[in-house]
Amino acid sequence: MTTDAPSFAGALKMDQPPVDLSGVAGTVKVLPQVWSPERENARDIYVYVPPSHDADERPFPVIYMQDGQNLFDNALAFGSEWQVDENMERLSHLGLEAIVVGVPNVGAERCDEYSPFRDANHGGGAGDRYLDFVTRTLKPLIDQRFRTDPSRDATGILGSSMGALISLHAFFARTEVFGFAGVMSPALWFAEHGIFGALEKAPFVPGRLYLDVGTGEGEGTVADARRLHKLLLSKGYRPGETMMYVEDDGADHSEQAWARRLRTALYYLIPPRT
């Protein structure tokens, strides 16, 4: 594992020590305390770099993942890690490579940033400003520093639970940026199921969607996922072509469950390099 602390004028606060990710497989670089003018907060950003990044001249697809502290190392994770680095290293042997940008949540502001809708009991409502940070501030930094394919078709977003909610919203609300999205165990209940009203009005957006749920997550969560699946089908998304839907028998709402399904999601979503 290597760490990297590039200097982006006005964008990074360099006063914190580098993060030790000794348990990471492959290469994860750390951009310390990236400042968000949109949210007026800062967070470390973790960037997984594929094995051939420095040897191959072709650009790489990029996936922006929520809850970035849970992706690469148990030392940072709440509970356990998603094993993104191990999964990406294995996929590289199949010729599938991508840069993964882990965007950590900022604790108490997680619900605010991960929903464009306000919930009377749980907050929310800052989701679009958070996406402004990802698309207007963070993406240009990543495109500047790494050999990315900045095109829409090669740019994706992925998350679980509330992170899945904002990823789903991003696919339909930032159509010029994201060409694919991973929506794992989405918190569709938030703000009285506000996402459904927004999606029912949204036009069909070209691209690919991965949606899943564990049948052990509760009847309401499973019913919501099935409702979303049906809605996406009605919009014109087609199984195996533009959408993949998975029900994981008995799986609960946990990092371990998402880690287990992640390789399937990535295998479906990552576009081939050109």
KEKE-3310 file (N, C-alpha, C; in steps of 0.2 Angstrom, whole numbers, plus 5000, padded with zeros to 4 digits):
npx = (5004:5002:5004:4997:4999:4995:4997:4984:4979:4971:4962:4965:4968:4983:4987:4986:4992:4998:4987:4988:4986:4989:4983:4979:4976:4985:4986:4981:4979:4980:4971:4973:4961:4952:4944:4927:4919:4906:4899:4906:4915:4927:4936:4946:4951:4950:4959:4958:4970:4972:4982:4988:4990:5001:5008:5000:4994:4981:4966:4956:4941:4930:4924:4914:4912:4902:4902:4916:4926:4923:4927:4940:4949:4949:4954:4949:4936:4918:4912:4915:4926:4922:4930:4934:4947:4953:4943:4944:4957:4956:4947:4955:4963:4954:4954:4947:4947:4947:4947:4944:4936:4935:4923:4922:4909:4904:4901:4890:4883:4879:4866:4861:4869:4867:4854:4843:4831:4821:4819:4807:4811:4824:4832:4842:4842:4852:4858:4859:4868:4879:4882:4885:4898:4905:4904:4908:4919:4927:4928:4935:4948:4951:4952:4962:4973:4974:4975:4961:4946:4936:4923:4905:4901:4910:4910:4905:4894:4892:4884:4878:4863:4859:4869:4867:4854:4858:4866:4858:4849:4859:4862:4850:4849:4861:4864:4873:4885:4886:4886:4883:4877:4878:4867:4864:4855:4846:4840:4826:4815:4817:4812:4798:4797:4802:4810:4803:4793:4801:4807:4797:4793:4805:4814:4818:4835:4849:4861:4868:4861:4864:4855:4851:4846:4845:4836:4834:4833:4821:4803:4798:4809:4813:4801:4801:4812:4808:4798:4805:4812:4802:4797:4808:4809:4797:4801:4809:4821:4831:4833:4849:4854:4853:4850:4853:4846:4846:4842:4847:4847:4842:4851:4857:4856:4871:4889:4896:4887:4886:4899:4900:4892:4898:4907:4900:4892:4902:4907:4897:4895:4907:4914:4922:4938:4944)
npy = (4994:5011:5028:5045:5062:5074:5091:5101:5116:5126:5116:5105:5102:5101:5098:5086:5070:5057:5043:5027:5012:4998:4986:4984:4977:4978:4994:5009:5026:5040:5055:5068:5076:5083:5097:5103:5115:5116:5109:5114:5106:5094:5079:5064:5056:5041:5032:5018:5011:5003:4988:4990:5003:5012:5007:5005:5014:5016:5024:5023:5017:5025:5023:5030:5028:5027:5030:5028:5025:5012:5003:4998:4994:4986:4993:5006:5004:5004:4992:4980:4979:4981:4975:4980:4982:4969:4963:4970:4968:4954:4954:4961:4951:4946:4955:4966:4982:4996:5013:5016:5027:5030:5039:5045:5045:5059:5056:5063:5070:5061:5056:5068:5071:5060:5060:5068:5072:5078:5071:5069:5064:5060:5069:5075:5080:5087:5081:5085:5095:5088:5080:5090:5092:5080:5080:5092:5097:5085:5076:5083:5084:5071:5067:5075:5070:5056:5043:5044:5039:5051:5051:5050:5037:5029:5032:5029:5027:5021:5013:5008:5005:5021:5026:5020:5025:5039:5036:5031:5041:5050:5045:5047:5061:5067:5066:5069:5066:5053:5036:5024:5014:5007:5000:4995:4987:4998:5012:5015:5019:5031:5048:5046:5037:5046:5045:5037:5045:5055:5047:5042:5052:5055:5054:5040:5035:5033:5019:5008:4999:4992:4983:4977:4967:4959:4945:4944:4956:4962:4963:4975:4981:4973:4973:4986:4986:4977:4984:4995:4988:4984:4997:5002:4992:4996:5008:5004:4998:4984:4967:4960:4967:4982:4982:4974:4964:4958:4946:4942:4927:4926:4935:4948:4966:4972:4975:4964:4957:4965:4965:4952:4952:4961:4959:4953:4964:4973:4966:4966:4980:4987:4995:4989:4993:5005)
npz = (5000:4996:5001:4996:4995:4986:4980:4979:4974:4986:4989:4998:5015:5023:5036:5043:5049:5038:5034:5040:5031:5033:5031:5018:5002:4987:4980:4988:4988:4998:4999:5009:5020:5011:5006:5005:4997:4995:5005:5016:5024:5028:5023:5023:5008:5000:4988:4977:4967:4951:4947:4934:4932:4932:4921:4910:4896:4893:4898:4914:4920:4933:4949:4961:4978:4992:5010:5013:5022:5026:5016:5013:5024:5039:5050:5049:5047:5051:5060:5049:5035:5017:5008:4996:4990:4989:4981:4969:4966:4962:4952:4943:4937:4928:4919:4921:4927:4937:4944:4961:4971:4987:4997:5012:5024:5035:5048:5059:5050:5040:5036:5032:5020:5012:5008:4996:5001:5015:5030:5043:5056:5054:5048:5034:5017:5011:5001:4987:4987:4992:4982:4973:4978:4975:4961:4956:4964:4969:4958:4948:4954:4955:4942:4937:4944:4942:4930:4922:4914:4910:4905:4904:4902:4908:4921:4937:4952:4968:4982:4999:5008:5015:5008:4996:4993:4989:4979:4969:4967:4962:4949:4942:4944:4941:4927:4917:4922:4928:4922:4926:4941:4957:4968:4983:4995:4997:5006:5005:5012:5017:5022:5020:5009:4998:4987:4977:4972:4965:4956:4948:4941:4934:4918:4907:4909:4900:4903:4916:4929:4945:4957:4973:4987:5003:5009:5022:5028:5032:5030:5025:5019:5009:5001:4997:4989:4979:4974:4968:4959:4950:4946:4939:4929:4922:4917:4907:4909:4906:4911:4914:4903:4904:4918:4933:4945:4961:4974:4989:4997:5014:5018:5028:5034:5032:5033:5030:5022:5011:5006:5002:4991:4983:4973:4962:4959:4955:4944:4935:4933:4930:4916:4900:4896:4884)
capx = (5000:5006:4999:4999:4997:4997:4995:4979:4979:4965:4958:4967:4971:4988:4989:4985:4997:4995:4983:4991:4982:4993:4980:4976:4978:4986:4988:4976:4982:4976:4971:4970:4957:4949:4939:4921:4916:4899:4897:4910:4918:4933:4937:4951:4948:4954:4958:4961:4973:4973:4989:4992:4989:5007:5011:4996:4992:4974:4963:4953:4934:4931:4918:4914:4909:4900:4905:4923:4930:4921:4929:4947:4953:4946:4956:4945:4929:4913:4911:4920:4927:4919:4935:4935:4953:4954:4939:4946:4963:4954:4944:4960:4965:4949:4954:4942:4951:4944:4949:4939:4936:4931:4922:4919:4904:4906:4898:4883:4880:4878:4859:4860:4872:4865:4847:4840:4824:4821:4815:4805:4814:4831:4836:4842:4840:4858:4860:4861:4875:4885:4883:4889:4905:4907:4905:4912:4926:4931:4929:4940:4954:4953:4953:4968:4979:4975:4973:4954:4942:4931:4917:4900:4900:4916:4910:4899:4893:4889:4884:4873:4858:4858:4874:4863:4849:4861:4869:4852:4847:4864:4861:4845:4849:4867:4864:4879:4891:4886:4883:4881:4876:4877:4862:4864:4851:4844:4836:4820:4810:4818:4808:4792:4798:4802:4813:4799:4790:4805:4809:4791:4793:4811:4814:4823:4842:4854:4866:4867:4860:4864:4851:4851:4843:4845:4829:4834:4833:4815:4798:4797:4815:4812:4795:4803:4817:4804:4794:4809:4814:4796:4797:4814:4807:4792:4804:4813:4827:4830:4837:4855:4856:4854:4849:4854:4843:4848:4839:4852:4843:4844:4856:4855:4859:4877:4894:4898:4883:4888:4906:4899:4889:4901:4911:4895:4890:4907:4908:4892:4895:4913:4914:4928:4943:4945)
capy = (5000:5017:5034:5050:5068:5079:5097:5104:5123:5128:5110:5101:5104:5096:5098:5080:5065:5052:5037:5020:5007:4992:4980:4985:4973:4982:5001:5014:5032:5044:5062:5070:5082:5086:5102:5104:5122:5115:5107:5117:5101:5091:5072:5060:5052:5035:5030:5012:5012:4996:4986:4992:5011:5015:5003:5005:5021:5017:5027:5019:5019:5027:5022:5034:5024:5030:5027:5026:5022:5005:5000:4995:4992:4985:4998:5012:5003:5003:4985:4977:4982:4978:4971:4982:4981:4962:4961:4973:4964:4948:4956:4963:4945:4944:4960:4971:4986:5003:5017:5016:5033:5030:5045:5043:5049:5063:5055:5065:5073:5056:5056:5075:5071:5055:5060:5074:5073:5079:5066:5073:5061:5059:5075:5074:5086:5090:5077:5088:5099:5083:5078:5095:5091:5074:5081:5099:5097:5079:5073:5086:5082:5064:5067:5078:5066:5049:5042:5042:5040:5056:5051:5048:5030:5026:5035:5026:5028:5015:5013:5004:5009:5028:5027:5017:5030:5045:5034:5030:5048:5053:5042:5051:5068:5070:5062:5071:5063:5045:5032:5017:5015:5001:5002:4989:4987:5005:5014:5018:5021:5038:5053:5043:5035:5051:5043:5035:5051:5058:5042:5041:5058:5055:5050:5035:5038:5027:5017:5002:4999:4986:4984:4971:4967:4953:4944:4944:4963:4964:4963:4981:4983:4968:4975:4992:4984:4974:4990:4999:4984:4985:5003:5002:4988:4999:5013:5002:4995:4977:4962:4958:4972:4988:4982:4968:4964:4952:4945:4937:4923:4926:4940:4954:4973:4972:4976:4957:4955:4969:4963:4946:4953:4967:4956:4952:4971:4976:4962:4968:4987:4990:4994:4987:4999:5006)
capz = (5000:4996:5002:4992:4997:4981:4982:4975:4977:4989:4990:5003:5021:5024:5043:5047:5047:5034:5037:5039:5029:5032:5029:5011:4996:4981:4981:4990:4990:5003:4999:5016:5021:5005:5008:5001:4998:4994:5011:5021:5028:5025:5024:5019:5002:4998:4980:4975:4960:4948:4946:4928:4932:4930:4916:4904:4894:4892:4904:4918:4923:4940:4953:4967:4983:4998:5016:5011:5028:5027:5010:5012:5029:5046:5055:5048:5046:5056:5060:5045:5028:5011:5004:4989:4987:4987:4976:4963:4964:4959:4945:4938:4934:4923:4914:4923:4931:4938:4950:4965:4975:4993:4999:5018:5027:5040:5055:5061:5044:5035:5033:5028:5014:5008:5005:4994:5004:5022:5034:5049:5061:5053:5044:5027:5013:5008:4996:4981:4989:4993:4975:4970:4980:4972:4954:4955:4967:4969:4952:4944:4957:4953:4935:4937:4948:4940:4923:4922:4908:4913:4901:4908:4902:4912:4928:4941:4959:4972:4990:5002:5013:5014:5002:4990:4991:4986:4973:4965:4965:4958:4943:4939:4944:4938:4921:4913:4925:4930:4917:4930:4948:4961:4973:4987:5001:4998:5012:5001:5016:5020:5020:5018:5002:4994:4981:4972:4968:4961:4951:4944:4936:4930:4912:4906:4908:4898:4907:4919:4936:4949:4963:4977:4994:5007:5011:5029:5030:5034:5024:5022:5015:5003:4997:4994:4983:4973:4971:4964:4953:4946:4943:4934:4923:4919:4914:4901:4910:4905:4915:4910:4898:4908:4925:4937:4952:4965:4981:4992:5002:5021:5020:5032:5032:5035:5028:5028:5016:5005:5004:4999:4984:4979:4966:4957:4957:4951:4938:4930:4932:4927:4908:4898:4895:4877)
cpx = (5004:5001:5002:4996:4998:4994:4990:4977:4972:4960:4959:4970:4977:4991:4988:4990:4994:4992:4987:4986:4986:4990:4977:4979:4979:4988:4981:4980:4977:4976:4968:4966:4955:4943:4933:4919:4909:4896:4900:4912:4924:4933:4943:4947:4953:4953:4962:4964:4974:4980:4992:4991:4995:5011:5007:4994:4985:4971:4958:4946:4935:4924:4919:4909:4908:4903:4912:4927:4929:4924:4935:4950:4949:4948:4952:4938:4924:4910:4916:4920:4923:4924:4935:4941:4955:4949:4941:4953:4961:4951:4949:4963:4960:4949:4950:4946:4947:4947:4943:4940:4932:4930:4918:4913:4907:4902:4891:4879:4879:4871:4858:4863:4870:4858:4846:4834:4825:4816:4813:4809:4821:4835:4836:4841:4846:4861:4863:4868:4881:4887:4887:4897:4908:4909:4909:4918:4930:4933:4935:4947:4956:4955:4960:4974:4980:4973:4966:4952:4936:4924:4912:4899:4905:4916:4904:4899:4890:4889:4878:4869:4857:4863:4871:4858:4852:4864:4863:4850:4852:4863:4856:4845:4856:4869:4870:4885:4891:4882:4881:4881:4875:4872:4861:4860:4849:4839:4830:4815:4811:4814:4801:4792:4798:4805:4809:4795:4794:4807:4803:4791:4799:4810:4819:4830:4846:4859:4864:4866:4860:4860:4850:4847:4844:4838:4828:4834:4826:4810:4798:4803:4815:4807:4797:4808:4813:4800:4799:4811:4808:4796:4802:4812:4802:4795:4808:4819:4826:4835:4843:4858:4858:4852:4850:4851:4844:4845:4844:4848:4846:4848:4853:4858:4865:4883:4897:4894:4885:4894:4905:4896:4893:4904:4906:4893:4895:4908:4903:4893:4901:4913:4921:4932:4944:4952)
cpy = (5006:5023:5040:5056:5074:5086:5100:5111:5124:5122:5106:5104:5099:5096:5092:5075:5060:5046:5031:5015:5001:4986:4979:4980:4978:4989:5006:5020:5036:5052:5065:5076:5086:5091:5103:5111:5121:5113:5110:5112:5098:5083:5069:5057:5047:5032:5024:5013:5005:4995:4989:5000:5014:5012:5003:5012:5022:5020:5022:5021:5021:5026:5026:5030:5028:5027:5024:5023:5015:5001:4995:4992:4991:4990:5004:5010:5003:4996:4981:4980:4978:4974:4973:4981:4974:4960:4964:4970:4957:4949:4958:4957:4943:4950:4966:4976:4993:5006:5017:5022:5032:5036:5044:5048:5053:5063:5058:5068:5068:5056:5063:5074:5066:5055:5067:5077:5074:5074:5069:5070:5061:5064:5073:5081:5090:5086:5080:5092:5094:5081:5083:5094:5086:5076:5087:5100:5091:5076:5076:5085:5075:5063:5070:5074:5059:5049:5039:5043:5045:5055:5048:5040:5026:5029:5033:5029:5022:5016:5008:5008:5016:5029:5025:5022:5036:5042:5033:5037:5051:5051:5046:5058:5071:5065:5063:5068:5056:5041:5025:5018:5008:5003:4996:4991:4994:5006:5018:5021:5028:5043:5051:5041:5040:5050:5041:5040:5054:5053:5041:5046:5058:5051:5044:5038:5032:5026:5010:5003:4992:4987:4977:4972:4960:4951:4944:4951:4966:4964:4969:4983:4979:4971:4981:4991:4981:4979:4994:4995:4985:4991:5004:4998:4992:5005:5011:4999:4987:4972:4960:4963:4979:4988:4975:4968:4957:4952:4940:4934:4923:4931:4946:4961:4974:4973:4969:4955:4959:4967:4957:4947:4958:4964:4956:4959:4974:4973:4965:4976:4990:4989:4992:4993:4999:5009)
cpz = (5000:4998:4998:4994:4992:4983:4977:4978:4980:4991:4996:5009:5023:5031:5047:5045:5042:5037:5035:5037:5028:5030:5022:5006:4990:4984:4982:4992:4994:5001:5005:5016:5015:5007:5003:5002:4998:5001:5017:5026:5024:5027:5020:5013:5000:4991:4979:4968:4957:4947:4940:4927:4929:4924:4909:4902:4894:4899:4908:4920:4930:4943:4960:4972:4989:5004:5015:5016:5029:5021:5010:5018:5036:5051:5055:5048:5052:5056:5056:5038:5023:5007:4997:4986:4985:4981:4969:4961:4960:4952:4940:4934:4928:4918:4915:4929:4931:4944:4954:4970:4981:4996:5006:5020:5033:5046:5055:5055:5038:5032:5029:5021:5009:5006:5002:4997:5012:5025:5041:5055:5061:5050:5037:5023:5010:5003:4989:4982:4990:4986:4971:4972:4976:4965:4952:4958:4967:4963:4948:4947:4955:4946:4933:4939:4945:4933:4922:4915:4911:4910:4906:4908:4906:4919:4931:4948:4962:4979:4992:5007:5011:5008:4996:4988:4987:4979:4967:4963:4961:4950:4939:4939:4942:4932:4916:4916:4926:4925:4920:4937:4951:4967:4978:4994:5002:5003:5008:5005:5018:5017:5017:5010:4997:4987:4975:4968:4963:4955:4946:4939:4932:4923:4912:4905:4906:4903:4910:4926:4939:4955:4966:4984:4997:5009:5018:5032:5032:5028:5021:5017:5008:4998:4994:4988:4977:4970:4966:4958:4948:4942:4938:4928:4919:4915:4907:4902:4909:4908:4911:4905:4901:4915:4927:4943:4955:4972:4984:4998:5009:5023:5024:5030:5035:5030:5026:5022:5010:5002:5000:4992:4980:4973:4961:4954:4952:4944:4933:4928:4928:4919:4906:4896:4887:4876)
residu = (MET:THR:THR:ASP:ALA:PRO:SER:PHE:ALA:GLY:ALA:LEU:LYS:MET:ASP:GLN:PRO:PRO:VAL:ASP:LEU:SER:GLY:VAL:ALA:GLY:THR:VAL:LYS:VAL:LEU:PRO:GLN:VAL:TRP:SER:PRO:GLU:ARG:GLU:ASN:ALA:ARG:ASP:ILE:TYR:VAL:TYR:VAL:PRO:PRO:SER:HIS:ASP:ALA:ASP:GLU:ARG:PRO:PHE:PRO:VAL:ILE:TYR:MET:GLN:ASP:GLY:GLN:ASN:LEU:PHE:ASP:ASN:ALA:LEU:ALA:PHE:GLY:SER:GLU:TRP:GLN:VAL:ASP:GLU:ASN:MET:GLU:ARG:LEU:SER:HIS:LEU:GLY:LEU:GLU:ALA:ILE:VAL:VAL:GLY:VAL:PRO:ASN:VAL:GLY:ALA:GLU:ARG:CYS:ASP:GLU:TYR:SER:PRO:PHE:ARG:ASP:ALA:ASN:HIS:GLY:GLY:GLY:ALA:GLY:ASP:ARG:TYR:LEU:ASP:PHE:VAL:THR:ARG:THR:LEU:LYS:PRO:LEU:ILE:ASP:GLN:ARG:PHE:ARG:THR:ASP:PRO:SER:ARG:ASP:ALA:THR:GLY:ILE:LEU:GLY:SER:SER:MET:GLY:ALA:LEU:ILE:SER:LEU:HIS:ALA:PHE:PHE:ALA:ARG:THR:GLU:VAL:PHE:GLY:PHE:ALA:GLY:VAL:MET:SER:PRO:ALA:LEU:TRP:PHE:ALA:GLU:HIS:GLY:ILE:PHE:GLY:ALA:LEU:GLU:LYS:ALA:PRO:PHE:VAL:PRO:GLY:ARG:LEU:TYR:LEU:ASP:VAL:GLY:THR:GLY:GLU:GLY:GLU:GLY:THR:VAL:ALA:ASP:ALA:ARG:ARG:LEU:HIS:LYS:LEU:LEU:LEU:SER:LYS:GLY:TYR:ARG:PRO:GLY:GLU:THR:MET:MET:TYR:VAL:GLU:ASP:ASP:GLY:ALA:ASP:HIS:SER:GLU:GLN:ALA:TRP:ALA:ARG:ARG:LEU:ARG:THR:ALA:LEU:TYR:TYR:LEU:ILE:PRO:PRO:ARG:THR)
# end
